[in-house]
């Protein structure tokens, strides 16, 4: 894992091309390497949180990815997919 690969994955996340499963799979494989590439705050913002809902960890990580891309001057178009899926999931639960 290098910075261009990390930026590419962040872009994929920000643009809504990740599922909860694909994001967790990637994170579990590369967490240690990602930690070496980012400062501690950036790492913690990108790190998915275990949660009772499937989409909350992806939504939270998306916000961290936005900050990383903005800091590095990478343009993107943010997707609302994760927010929408989280709201749908929440509505079904309650």
GUSE-13716 format. One line per field, with one value per residue: x, y, z of N, C-alpha, C in turn; residue in three letters. Coordinates in nm, 2 decimals, always signed. Example, Ala and Ser with C-alpha at 12.3 -4.5 7.8 and 13.67 -1.06 7.14 Angstrom:
<rs>
n.xx <- c(+1.32/+1.28)
n.yy <- c(-0.57/-0.22)
n.zz <- c(+0.78/+0.71)
ca.xx <- c(+1.23/+1.37)
ca.yy <- c(-0.45/-0.11)
ca.zz <- c(+0.78/+0.71)
c.xx <- c(+1.32/+1.29)
c.yy <- c(-0.33/+0.00)
c.zz <- c(+0.78/+0.79)
residuo <- c(ALA/SER)
</rs>
This chain:
<rs>
n.xx <- c(+0.09/+0.06/+0.08/-0.06/-0.23/-0.38/-0.51/-0.66/-0.84/-0.97/-1.10/-1.27/-1.43/-1.54/-1.69/-1.89/-1.86/-1.81/-1.91/-2.05/-1.93/-1.71/-1.56/-1.49/-1.35/-1.13/-1.02/-0.95/-0.75/-0.55/-0.51/-0.28/-0.09/-0.21/-0.22/+0.05/+0.08/-0.07/-0.14/-0.21/-0.47/-0.60/-0.59/-0.76/-1.01/-1.06/-1.08/-1.31/-1.59/-1.71/-2.04/-2.40/-2.54/-2.50/-2.43/-2.33/-2.05/-1.93/-2.02/-1.91/-1.64/-1.63/-1.64/-1.39/-1.23/-1.30/-1.18/-0.91/-0.87/-0.93/-0.73/-0.51/-0.55/-0.71/-0.96/-1.31/-1.64/-1.88/-2.07/-2.41/-2.49/-2.43/-2.53/-2.80/-2.85/-2.80/-3.00/-3.23/-3.18/-3.19/-3.46/-3.59/-3.52/-3.64)
n.yy <- c(-0.12/+0.21/+0.58/+0.67/+0.45/+0.44/+0.69/+0.64/+0.44/+0.59/+0.77/+0.60/+0.53/+0.78/+0.84/+0.66/+0.39/+0.17/-0.11/-0.20/-0.44/-0.47/-0.25/-0.31/-0.55/-0.45/-0.27/-0.44/-0.59/-0.39/-0.22/-0.18/-0.09/+0.14/+0.30/+0.37/+0.55/+0.77/+1.06/+1.03/+1.14/+1.15/+0.88/+0.78/+0.90/+0.79/+0.52/+0.25/+0.22/-0.03/-0.12/-0.13/-0.10/-0.15/+0.04/+0.27/+0.26/+0.28/+0.53/+0.70/+0.66/+0.76/+1.03/+1.08/+1.01/+1.21/+1.43/+1.36/+1.35/+1.62/+1.76/+1.68/+1.79/+1.66/+1.62/+1.55/+1.40/+1.39/+1.11/+1.05/+0.81/+0.64/+0.78/+0.78/+0.50/+0.43/+0.58/+0.44/+0.19/+0.25/+0.33/+0.09/-0.05/+0.08)
n.zz <- c(+0.00/-0.10/-0.10/-0.34/-0.39/-0.16/-0.18/-0.41/-0.31/-0.11/-0.28/-0.41/-0.20/-0.12/-0.35/-0.34/-0.42/-0.26/-0.06/+0.26/+0.32/+0.14/+0.22/+0.49/+0.44/+0.29/+0.47/+0.69/+0.57/+0.51/+0.73/+0.90/+0.73/+0.63/+0.86/+0.89/+0.68/+0.73/+0.95/+1.30/+1.37/+1.11/+1.05/+1.25/+1.18/+0.94/+1.00/+1.02/+1.24/+1.46/+1.47/+1.53/+1.30/+0.94/+0.76/+0.89/+0.97/+0.72/+0.63/+0.83/+0.78/+0.52/+0.56/+0.68/+0.46/+0.28/+0.40/+0.38/+0.11/+0.04/+0.17/+0.03/-0.22/-0.41/-0.64/-0.63/-0.64/-0.41/-0.29/-0.19/-0.11/+0.11/+0.33/+0.26/+0.26/+0.52/+0.65/+0.55/+0.66/+0.93/+0.95/+0.89/+1.12/+1.33)
ca.xx <- c(+0.00/+0.13/-0.02/-0.16/-0.33/-0.47/-0.60/-0.76/-0.94/-1.05/-1.18/-1.38/-1.52/-1.61/-1.78/-2.00/-1.84/-1.78/-2.02/-1.99/-1.84/-1.59/-1.48/-1.43/-1.25/-1.01/-0.96/-0.89/-0.62/-0.45/-0.51/-0.15/-0.02/-0.27/-0.17/+0.18/+0.07/-0.15/-0.12/-0.30/-0.60/-0.65/-0.62/-0.88/-1.12/-1.09/-1.10/-1.45/-1.63/-1.81/-2.17/-2.51/-2.59/-2.40/-2.38/-2.27/-1.90/-1.89/-2.06/-1.81/-1.51/-1.64/-1.61/-1.25/-1.17/-1.31/-1.07/-0.78/-0.86/-0.92/-0.59/-0.41/-0.59/-0.77/-1.10/-1.40/-1.78/-1.92/-2.20/-2.50/-2.54/-2.41/-2.63/-2.93/-2.87/-2.81/-3.14/-3.32/-3.15/-3.25/-3.61/-3.64/-3.49/-3.73)
ca.yy <- c(+0.00/+0.34/+0.69/+0.67/+0.34/+0.49/+0.80/+0.57/+0.38/+0.70/+0.82/+0.50/+0.54/+0.91/+0.84/+0.56/+0.26/+0.06/-0.16/-0.22/-0.56/-0.44/-0.15/-0.38/-0.64/-0.38/-0.22/-0.55/-0.63/-0.29/-0.12/-0.15/-0.01/+0.27/+0.37/+0.42/+0.65/+0.88/+1.10/+0.96/+1.19/+1.11/+0.74/+0.75/+0.95/+0.69/+0.38/+0.22/+0.18/-0.14/-0.05/-0.22/-0.08/-0.19/+0.16/+0.37/+0.26/+0.33/+0.67/+0.77/+0.65/+0.85/+1.17/+1.08/+1.01/+1.34/+1.52/+1.32/+1.39/+1.76/+1.80/+1.65/+1.86/+1.56/+1.65/+1.43/+1.43/+1.30/+1.04/+1.05/+0.67/+0.58/+0.85/+0.72/+0.36/+0.44/+0.62/+0.33/+0.08/+0.30/+0.33/-0.05/-0.10/+0.15)
ca.zz <- c(+0.00/-0.10/-0.10/-0.46/-0.38/-0.05/-0.24/-0.50/-0.23/-0.05/-0.38/-0.43/-0.08/-0.12/-0.46/-0.32/-0.49/-0.17/+0.02/+0.39/+0.32/+0.07/+0.30/+0.60/+0.39/+0.26/+0.60/+0.77/+0.51/+0.50/+0.84/+0.95/+0.63/+0.63/+0.98/+0.86/+0.58/+0.78/+1.09/+1.39/+1.35/+0.98/+1.06/+1.33/+1.11/+0.83/+1.06/+1.04/+1.38/+1.47/+1.49/+1.50/+1.16/+0.84/+0.68/+0.97/+0.96/+0.59/+0.63/+0.91/+0.71/+0.41/+0.61/+0.69/+0.33/+0.22/+0.46/+0.33/-0.03/+0.03/+0.22/-0.08/-0.34/-0.50/-0.66/-0.62/-0.62/-0.30/-0.31/-0.07/-0.10/+0.24/+0.42/+0.22/+0.30/+0.67/+0.69/+0.52/+0.75/+1.06/+0.94/+0.91/+1.26/+1.42)
c.xx <- c(+0.09/+0.03/-0.11/-0.27/-0.43/-0.56/-0.70/-0.87/-1.03/-1.14/-1.30/-1.48/-1.61/-1.72/-1.89/-1.98/-1.80/-1.91/-1.96/-1.89/-1.71/-1.50/-1.41/-1.32/-1.12/-0.94/-0.89/-0.76/-0.51/-0.44/-0.37/-0.07/-0.08/-0.23/-0.04/+0.18/+0.00/-0.11/-0.23/-0.45/-0.67/-0.68/-0.75/-1.01/-1.16/-1.13/-1.25/-1.47/-1.73/-1.93/-2.28/-2.57/-2.47/-2.34/-2.32/-2.12/-1.86/-1.91/-1.95/-1.68/-1.51/-1.60/-1.46/-1.18/-1.19/-1.20/-0.94/-0.76/-0.85/-0.78/-0.49/-0.45/-0.65/-0.92/-1.19/-1.54/-1.83/-2.06/-2.28/-2.54/-2.54/-2.51/-2.77/-2.95/-2.88/-2.95/-3.24/-3.30/-3.21/-3.40/-3.66/-3.62/-3.59/-3.86)
c.yy <- c(+0.12/+0.45/+0.69/+0.56/+0.38/+0.60/+0.74/+0.51/+0.48/+0.75/+0.73/+0.51/+0.67/+0.91/+0.73/+0.43/+0.15/+0.02/-0.18/-0.34/-0.53/-0.35/-0.23/-0.48/-0.57/-0.33/-0.33/-0.60/-0.52/-0.19/-0.08/-0.06/+0.13/+0.36/+0.43/+0.54/+0.78/+0.93/+1.03/+1.01/+1.15/+0.96/+0.71/+0.80/+0.85/+0.55/+0.36/+0.18/+0.07/-0.07/-0.15/-0.21/-0.11/-0.06/+0.27/+0.37/+0.32/+0.48/+0.75/+0.77/+0.74/+0.99/+1.18/+1.08/+1.14/+1.43/+1.49/+1.37/+1.55/+1.81/+1.78/+1.70/+1.77/+1.60/+1.53/+1.49/+1.33/+1.24/+1.05/+0.91/+0.62/+0.65/+0.79/+0.58/+0.35/+0.47/+0.51/+0.22/+0.12/+0.29/+0.19/-0.10/-0.04/+0.18)
c.zz <- c(+0.00/-0.11/-0.22/-0.44/-0.27/-0.11/-0.33/-0.42/-0.16/-0.16/-0.41/-0.32/-0.09/-0.23/-0.45/-0.39/-0.39/-0.10/+0.16/+0.40/+0.25/+0.15/+0.41/+0.55/+0.36/+0.38/+0.68/+0.71/+0.52/+0.62/+0.89/+0.86/+0.62/+0.75/+0.96/+0.76/+0.62/+0.92/+1.17/+1.38/+1.22/+0.99/+1.14/+1.26/+1.00/+0.88/+1.08/+1.19/+1.37/+1.53/+1.47/+1.36/+1.06/+0.78/+0.76/+0.96/+0.83/+0.58/+0.71/+0.84/+0.58/+0.44/+0.63/+0.56/+0.26/+0.27/+0.40/+0.19/-0.04/+0.07/+0.11/-0.21/-0.45/-0.52/-0.67/-0.62/-0.52/-0.33/-0.17/-0.04/+0.04/+0.34/+0.39/+0.27/+0.45/+0.71/+0.66/+0.62/+0.89/+1.06/+0.95/+1.05/+1.36/+1.36)
residuo <- c(UNK/UNK/UNK/UNK/UNK/UNK/UNK/UNK/UNK/UNK/UNK/UNK/UNK/UNK/UNK/UNK/UNK/UNK/UNK/UNK/UNK/UNK/UNK/UNK/UNK/UNK/UNK/UNK/UNK/UNK/UNK/UNK/UNK/UNK/UNK/UNK/UNK/UNK/UNK/UNK/UNK/UNK/UNK/UNK/UNK/UNK/UNK/UNK/UNK/UNK/UNK/UNK/UNK/UNK/UNK/UNK/UNK/UNK/UNK/UNK/UNK/UNK/UNK/UNK/UNK/UNK/UNK/UNK/UNK/UNK/UNK/UNK/UNK/UNK/UNK/UNK/UNK/UNK/UNK/UNK/UNK/UNK/UNK/UNK/UNK/UNK/UNK/UNK/UNK/UNK/UNK/UNK/UNK/UNK)
</rs>
